[in-house]
Amino acid sequence: PNIVFILTDDLGFQDLSSYGSKIINTPNLDRLALEGALLKSYYSTQAVCSASRASILTGAYSNRIGFSGALGPNSKKGINPDELLLSEMLKDNGYKTAIYGKWHLGDNKKFFPTRHGFDDFFGILYSNDMWPFHAEYPNSYPDLMLYENENPIEVLTDQSNLTMDLTLKSIEFVNKNKNNPFFLFLAHPQPHVPLFASSKFNGRSKNGLYADVIEEIDNSVGMIMKAIRENDLDKNTIVVFTSD
């Protein structure tokens, strides 16, 4: 089967209407829950960026493999090359692999996702608040770079279009690989602060920016599921939506 694993950052338990939200409308995620399974007793090994991702991709407790908390820019630490990641296991079995969004397992080149089983990467190497515009510690971090594979392509000063950009890359990947098995890891930087929604969604929920952000993520899921169905892949694709 194809595998699509969608990870949000800091999403709360009741932030989806399928989990009881009365002010955030998430019809696409509600459909996913209705047609699949809605889990109410699932926990990330840590509610922190690097540690949760380390666990997800290795299947090991994060502390066991040296991860606690979140790595900062220019960290000397990263994912150990001796660890077998899900991406590497699947690639060894003929899967095409991609990660779009936040990596956060080391920003030195030897730790890049393209060195750990991912054929394609588009996104950021650590948290979206680790930039010069940090609310509590302004000018404490270097520029936040948007990467394509191992190349920085843009200094991010506005993240408003990032959710949609990651969505379009995901759809492109699905369309391109419809005839072979694939693993898509979509790791949204949102709704980790700072919050950003595109112009189409900013103000749309009428319940504040946070609700706008969640509704745009829901729309993203709907767009990706549409691509999966249009390519006749919905009977052979495992889709997981979760958060750390």
Backbone hydrogen bonds in HBPLUS format (Angstrom, degrees):
<---DONOR---> <-ACCEPTOR-->    atom                        ^
c    i                          cat <-CA-CA->   ^        H-A-AA   ^      H-
h    n   atom  resd res      DA  || num        DHA   H-A  angle D-A-AA Bond
n    s   type  num  typ     dist DA aas  dist angle  dist       angle   num
A0002-ASN N   A0236-ASN O   2.85 MM 234  6.23 162.6  1.88 156.9 152.9     1
A0238-ILE N   A0002-ASN O   2.76 MM 236  6.09 166.6  1.78 155.8 152.5     2
A0003-ILE N   A0182-PHE O   2.90 MM 179  6.35 162.8  1.93 158.3 164.0     3
A0184-LEU N   A0003-ILE O   2.82 MM 181  6.22 163.6  1.84 163.4 167.6     4
A0004-VAL N   A0238-ILE O   2.81 MM 234  6.15 165.9  1.83 168.5 170.9     5
A0240-VAL N   A0004-VAL O   2.87 MM 236  6.31 161.5  1.90 164.6 170.3     6
A0005-PHE N   A0184-LEU O   2.82 MM 179  6.19 165.3  1.84 168.7 173.7     7
A0186-LEU N   A0005-PHE O   2.90 MM 181  6.15 146.9  2.01 145.2 155.9     8
A0006-ILE N   A0240-VAL O   2.77 MM 234  5.97 178.9  1.77 165.5 165.3     9
A0242-THR N   A0006-ILE O   2.93 MM 236  6.36 158.2  1.98 166.6 173.9    10
A0007-LEU N   A0186-LEU O   2.81 MM 179  6.18 159.1  1.85 150.9 158.0    11
A0188-HIS N   A0007-LEU O   2.84 MM 181  6.10 122.3  2.18 152.5 169.6    12
A0008-THR N   A0242-THR O   2.92 MM 234  6.32 161.8  1.95 145.3 150.5    13
A0009-ASP N   A0190-GLN O   3.25 MM 181  5.63 173.7  2.25 118.0 119.7    14
A0015-ASP N   A0012-GLY O   3.26 MM   3  5.29 153.4  2.34 117.9 114.0    15
A0019-TYR N   A0016-LEU O   2.93 MM   3  5.27 150.9  2.02 108.1 117.5    16
A0021-SER N   A0016-LEU O   3.07 MM   5  5.39 167.6  2.09 130.3 126.8    17
A0020-GLY N   A0017-SER O   3.13 MM   3  4.97 163.2  2.16 102.0 104.7    18
A0030-ASP N   A0026-THR O   2.94 MM   4  6.10 150.0  2.03 149.8 159.6    19
A0031-ARG N   A0027-PRO O   2.97 MM   4  6.15 148.8  2.07 139.7 146.9    20
A0032-LEU N   A0028-ASN O   3.10 MM   4  6.35 152.7  2.18 138.0 145.4    21
A0033-ALA N   A0029-LEU O   2.95 MM   4  6.22 155.0  2.01 146.9 152.9    22
A0034-LEU N   A0030-ASP O   2.86 MM   4  6.07 154.6  1.92 145.5 153.2    23
A0035-GLU N   A0031-ARG O   2.88 MM   4  6.01 159.7  1.92 153.8 157.7    24
A0036-GLY N   A0032-LEU O   2.99 MM   4  5.87 122.9  2.32 132.7 146.6    25
A0052-SER N   A0048-VAL O   2.97 MM   4  5.90 161.9  2.00 159.6 165.3    26
A0053-ARG N   A0049-CYS O   3.21 MM   4  6.38 163.7  2.24 153.1 157.5    27
A0054-ALA N   A0050-SER O   2.93 MM   4  6.12 154.9  2.00 152.7 160.1    28
A0051-ALA N   A0069-GLY O   3.28 MM  18  5.76 146.4  2.40 161.1 168.6    29
A0055-SER N   A0051-ALA O   3.13 MM   4  6.37 156.5  2.18 147.6 152.9    30
A0056-ILE N   A0052-SER O   2.99 MM   4  6.23 164.6  2.01 151.0 155.2    31
A0057-LEU N   A0053-ARG O   3.05 MM   4  6.12 164.7  2.07 150.0 153.2    32
A0058-THR N   A0054-ALA O   3.12 MM   4  6.07 130.9  2.37 137.9 149.1    33
A0059-GLY N   A0055-SER O   2.71 MM   4  5.16 154.2  1.77 146.5 152.0    34
A0086-LEU N   A0057-LEU O   2.70 MM  29  5.17 143.2  1.84 142.6 154.9    35
A0064-ARG N   A0061-TYR O   3.02 MM   3  5.37 126.2  2.32 105.7 119.8    36
A0065-ILE N   A0062-SER O   3.12 MM   3  5.45 138.1  2.30 103.8 114.4    37
A0067-PHE N   A0062-SER O   2.85 MM   5  5.00 164.9  1.88 139.7 136.9    38
A0066-GLY N   A0063-ASN O   3.17 MM   3  4.98 166.3  2.19 103.6 104.5    39
A0079-ILE N   A0105-LEU O   2.98 MM  26  5.53 147.5  2.08 156.1 146.8    40
A0083-GLU N   A0080-ASN O   2.97 MM   3  5.56 163.2  2.00 119.2 124.7    41
A0088-GLU N   A0085-LEU O   2.98 MM   3  5.18 120.8  2.34 100.9 115.5    42
A0089-MET N   A0085-LEU O   2.96 MM   4  6.32 162.7  1.99 159.1 164.0    43
A0090-LEU N   A0086-LEU O   2.95 MM   4  6.12 166.3  1.97 153.0 156.4    44
A0091-LYS N   A0087-SER O   2.94 MM   4  5.98 156.0  2.00 139.6 147.1    45
A0092-ASP N   A0088-GLU O   2.96 MM   4  6.08 156.0  2.02 146.0 151.9    46
A0093-ASN N   A0090-LEU O   2.90 MM   3  5.00 141.9  2.05  99.5 111.7    47
A0095-TYR N   A0090-LEU O   3.05 MM   5  5.37 162.3  2.08 140.8 137.2    48
A0094-GLY N   A0091-LYS O   3.08 MM   3  5.23 152.1  2.16 116.5 113.5    49
A0096-LYS N   A0181-PRO O   2.98 MM  85  6.42 157.5  2.03 143.3 147.0    50
A0183-PHE N   A0096-LYS O   2.77 MM  87  6.18 153.8  1.83 163.4 170.6    51
A0119-ASP N   A0097-THR O   3.00 MM  22  5.24 131.1  2.24 113.9 125.9    52
A0120-ASP N   A0097-THR O   3.26 MM  23  6.63 136.9  2.46 136.4 148.3    53
A0098-ALA N   A0183-PHE O   3.00 MM  85  6.45 148.7  2.10 166.0 171.4    54
A0185-PHE N   A0098-ALA O   2.88 MM  87  6.14 168.3  1.90 158.4 162.4    55
A0099-ILE N   A0120-ASP O   2.93 MM  21  6.32 159.3  1.98 156.2 160.7    56
A0122-PHE N   A0099-ILE O   3.20 MM  23  6.75 148.0  2.30 149.1 156.9    57
A0100-TYR N   A0185-PHE O   3.00 MM  85  6.43 154.6  2.06 150.9 157.8    58
A0187-ALA N   A0100-TYR O   2.82 MM  87  6.10 146.1  1.94 148.8 159.3    59
A0101-GLY N   A0122-PHE O   2.86 MM  21  6.32 151.3  1.94 140.6 150.3    60
A0124-ILE N   A0101-GLY O   2.91 MM  23  6.07 141.1  2.07 131.3 143.2    61
A0102-LYS N   A0187-ALA O   2.80 MM  85  5.37 156.7  1.85 145.2 149.2    62
A0103-TRP N   A0124-ILE O   3.08 MM  21  6.46 158.5  2.13 157.4 163.7    63
A0104-HIS N   A0125-LEU O   2.93 MM  21  5.17 138.4  2.11 110.4 120.6    64
A0111-PHE N   A0108-ASN O   2.77 MM   3  5.51 158.1  1.82 127.0 134.4    65
A0112-PHE N   A0109-LYS O   3.09 MM   3  5.10 160.0  2.13 105.3 111.6    66
A0115-ARG N   A0112-PHE O   2.88 MM   3  5.41 158.7  1.93 115.9 123.1    67
A0116-HIS N   A0113-PRO O   2.93 MM   3  4.97 159.0  1.97 106.7 112.5    68
A0118-PHE N   A0113-PRO O   3.20 MM   5  5.59 155.6  2.26 153.3 147.2    69
A0149-ASN N   A0121-PHE O   2.59 MM  28  4.53 167.4  1.61 139.9 144.4    70
A0123-GLY N   A0147-TYR O   2.99 MM  24  5.32 153.1  2.07 139.1 147.6    71
A0147-TYR N   A0123-GLY O   2.75 MM  24  5.32 175.3  1.75 160.0 161.7    72
A0130-MET N   A0127-SER O   3.15 MM   3  5.56 161.7  2.19 111.0 116.7    73
A0134-HIS N   A0131-TRP O   3.20 MM   3  5.85 142.1  2.35 135.1 131.9    74
A0139-ASN N   A0132-PRO O   2.83 MM   7  4.19 166.3  1.85 123.4 127.8    75
A0140-SER N   A0137-TYR O   3.21 MM   3  5.59 138.2  2.40 140.6 135.2    76
A0156-LEU N   A0144-LEU O   2.78 MM  12  5.51 168.7  1.79 176.2 179.5    77
A0146-LEU N   A0154-GLU O   2.80 MM   8  5.18 166.1  1.81 159.4 163.6    78
A0153-ILE N   A0146-LEU O   2.77 MM   7  5.81 170.8  1.77 167.5 170.1    79
A0148-GLU N   A0151-ASN O   2.88 MM   3  5.35 161.4  1.92 151.4 155.5    80
A0151-ASN N   A0148-GLU O   3.02 MM   3  5.35 167.5  2.03 129.3 131.6    81
A0162-LEU N   A0159-GLN O   3.15 MM   3  5.31 163.9  2.18 111.7 116.7    82
A0165-ASP N   A0161-ASN O   2.91 MM   4  6.08 159.1  1.95 154.2 161.2    83
A0166-LEU N   A0162-LEU O   2.92 MM   4  6.09 163.0  1.95 155.7 158.9    84
A0167-THR N   A0163-THR O   3.07 MM   4  6.23 146.9  2.18 138.9 148.4    85
A0168-LEU N   A0164-MET O   2.90 MM   4  6.15 160.9  1.93 155.6 159.3    86
A0169-LYS N   A0165-ASP O   3.05 MM   4  6.26 154.7  2.11 145.2 152.1    87
A0170-SER N   A0166-LEU O   3.02 MM   4  6.18 150.9  2.10 139.1 147.1    88
A0171-ILE N   A0167-THR O   2.96 MM   4  6.29 157.5  2.01 151.8 157.3    89
A0172-GLU N   A0168-LEU O   2.97 MM   4  6.13 159.5  2.01 145.6 151.4    90
A0173-PHE N   A0169-LYS O   2.97 MM   4  6.19 152.0  2.05 145.2 152.6    91
A0174-VAL N   A0170-SER O   2.97 MM   4  6.29 157.4  2.02 150.3 156.0    92
A0175-ASN N   A0171-ILE O   2.93 MM   4  6.16 169.8  1.94 156.4 158.7    93
A0176-LYS N   A0172-GLU O   2.95 MM   4  6.04 155.7  2.01 144.8 151.8    94
A0177-ASN N   A0173-PHE O   3.05 MM   4  6.12 142.9  2.19 143.7 152.4    95
A0180-ASN N   A0177-ASN O   3.22 MM   3  5.52 171.7  2.23 114.4 116.0    96
A0192-HIS N   A0189-PRO O   3.28 MM   3  6.12 144.7  2.42 124.3 130.8    97
A0201-PHE N   A0198-SER O   2.96 MM   3  5.43 136.8  2.16 110.1 121.5    98
A0202-ASN N   A0198-SER O   2.80 MM   4  5.84 141.4  1.95 159.3 172.1    99
A0204-ARG N   A0201-PHE O   2.99 MM   3  4.98 162.7  2.02 117.6 122.4   100
A0212-ASP N   A0208-GLY O   3.11 MM   4  6.43 153.1  2.18 146.1 154.4   101
A0213-VAL N   A0209-LEU O   2.89 MM   4  6.18 156.1  1.95 155.6 161.0   102
A0214-ILE N   A0210-TYR O   3.13 MM   4  6.48 159.8  2.18 151.1 155.4   103
A0215-GLU N   A0211-ALA O   2.97 MM   4  6.16 160.8  2.01 150.6 156.1   104
A0216-GLU N   A0212-ASP O   2.96 MM   4  6.23 142.0  2.11 144.7 155.1   105
A0217-ILE N   A0213-VAL O   3.04 MM   4  6.36 151.5  2.12 146.2 154.1   106
A0218-ASP N   A0214-ILE O   2.88 MM   4  6.19 155.9  1.94 149.6 156.6   107
A0219-ASN N   A0215-GLU O   3.00 MM   4  6.18 151.1  2.08 136.4 143.9   108
A0220-SER N   A0216-GLU O   2.90 MM   4  6.18 147.7  2.01 142.2 151.3   109
A0221-VAL N   A0217-ILE O   3.00 MM   4  6.39 154.7  2.07 151.3 156.8   110
A0222-GLY N   A0218-ASP O   3.04 MM   4  6.36 155.9  2.10 147.5 154.1   111
A0223-MET N   A0219-ASN O   2.92 MM   4  6.25 153.8  1.99 151.0 157.6   112
A0224-ILE N   A0220-SER O   3.02 MM   4  6.30 159.6  2.06 152.9 158.0   113
A0225-MET N   A0221-VAL O   2.88 MM   4  6.06 162.1  1.92 152.6 158.0   114
A0226-LYS N   A0222-GLY O   2.94 MM   4  6.06 147.9  2.05 141.4 150.3   115
A0227-ALA N   A0223-MET O   3.14 MM   4  6.43 153.4  2.21 142.0 148.1   116
A0228-ILE N   A0224-ILE O   2.98 MM   4  6.30 153.6  2.05 147.7 155.3   117
A0229-ARG N   A0225-MET O   2.92 MM   4  6.16 158.9  1.96 149.7 154.7   118
A0230-GLU N   A0226-LYS O   2.85 MM   4  6.02 163.9  1.87 152.7 157.6   119
A0231-ASN N   A0227-ALA O   3.09 MM   4  6.16 138.6  2.27 139.1 148.4   120
A0233-LEU N   A0228-ILE O   2.90 MM   5  5.21 165.4  1.92 163.2 161.3   121
A0232-ASP N   A0229-ARG O   2.90 MM   3  4.94 157.6  1.95 109.2 113.3   122
A0236-ASN N   A0233-LEU O   3.02 MM   3  5.41 158.2  2.06 113.3 120.3   123
